[in-house]
Amino acid sequence: QVQLVESGGGLVQPGGSLKLSCTASGSDFAFFAMGWYRQAPGKQREVVATITSTYGSTYADPVKGRFTISRDNAKNTVYLQMNSLKPEDTAIYYCNAQKWSIVQAWGQGTQVTVSS
């Protein structure tokens, strides 16, 4: 059973940057599609960005041009570089791992707060 651990959240001013990391246990990481999701208070969890095992990526419209998802299979880690952060980006950010479109695991989440 794969386990995911996120890190890198925090408090940042509008216009600032953060880089989130999600590290997976086990040896199957290279075969997983990985995704970053977020959930703001009172809202449903939504997809932010995804990256396949062959490095294809997709982004939600609100973050296109500001966020970049990447992965390092040697470190079993997926990253989310977030630039030009806005208050509406405030949420708990989660990563997940999928194999054959089946969710294998969710991380515990990391809080991102964008505020002056």
C-alpha positions in Angstrom: 0.0 0.0 0.0 1.5 3.3 -1.1 1.7 6.1 1.4 2.0 9.8 0.4 3.4 12.6 2.5 3.0 16.3 1.5 5.1 19.2 2.7 5.9 22.7 1.8 2.7 24.5 2.7 2.6 27.8 4.7 1.6 31.4 4.8 2.6 33.6 1.9 1.7 37.1 0.7 -0.2 37.6 -2.5 2.1 37.5 -5.4 4.5 35.2 -3.6 5.6 31.6 -4.3 5.6 28.2 -2.7 6.8 24.8 -3.7 4.9 21.8 -2.5 6.4 18.3 -2.4 4.7 14.9 -2.1 6.8 11.9 -1.5 5.6 8.3 -2.0 6.6 5.1 -0.3 7.3 1.9 -2.2 8.8 1.1 -5.5 5.9 1.7 -8.0 6.1 5.5 -8.0 7.2 5.6 -11.7 4.1 3.8 -12.8 1.7 6.2 -11.0 -0.1 9.1 -12.4 0.1 11.8 -9.7 -2.2 14.7 -9.0 -2.5 17.8 -6.8 -5.9 18.7 -5.5 -7.1 21.4 -3.2 -10.1 22.0 -0.9 -11.0 25.5 0.4 -13.3 25.9 3.4 -16.9 25.2 2.4 -16.0 24.0 -1.0 -15.5 20.7 -2.7 -12.1 19.2 -3.4 -11.0 20.2 -6.9 -8.2 19.1 -9.2 -5.3 21.5 -9.6 -2.8 19.7 -11.8 -1.9 16.1 -12.8 1.1 14.4 -14.3 1.2 11.0 -15.9 3.8 8.3 -15.7 5.1 9.6 -19.1 5.3 13.2 -17.9 2.1 14.5 -19.6 0.6 17.3 -17.5 -2.8 19.0 -17.2 -3.8 22.1 -15.3 -7.1 23.6 -14.0 -7.9 26.9 -15.7 -7.5 29.0 -12.6 -3.8 28.0 -12.2 -2.7 27.8 -15.8 0.4 29.9 -16.3 1.1 30.2 -12.6 1.5 26.6 -11.3 3.9 23.9 -12.6 3.7 20.2 -11.7 6.8 18.0 -12.0 8.1 14.7 -10.8 11.4 13.1 -9.9 11.0 9.4 -10.1 14.5 8.8 -8.5 13.2 10.6 -5.4 9.6 9.2 -5.5 8.4 12.8 -5.4 6.0 15.0 -7.2 6.2 18.8 -6.9 3.8 21.7 -7.4 5.6 25.0 -8.0 3.1 27.8 -7.3 3.9 31.3 -8.4 1.9 34.6 -8.4 -0.3 33.2 -5.6 -3.7 34.8 -5.0 -5.9 34.8 -1.9 -8.3 32.5 -3.7 -5.5 29.8 -3.8 -5.9 29.4 -0.1 -6.8 25.8 0.6 -5.6 22.5 1.9 -3.6 20.9 -0.9 -3.6 17.1 -1.3 -1.7 14.8 -3.6 -2.9 11.5 -4.9 -1.5 8.5 -6.8 -3.4 6.7 -9.5 -2.7 3.5 -11.4 -5.0 2.5 -14.3 -7.3 5.4 -13.2 -7.8 3.9 -9.8 -6.8 6.0 -6.8 -4.1 4.2 -4.8 -3.7 6.7 -2.0 -4.2 10.3 -0.8 -1.8 12.3 1.3 -2.8 14.0 4.5 -2.8 17.5 3.1 -0.8 20.6 3.6 -2.3 24.1 4.3 -1.5 26.9 1.9 -2.7 30.4 3.1 -2.3 33.4 0.9 -2.8 36.6 2.8 -1.3 40.0 3.5 
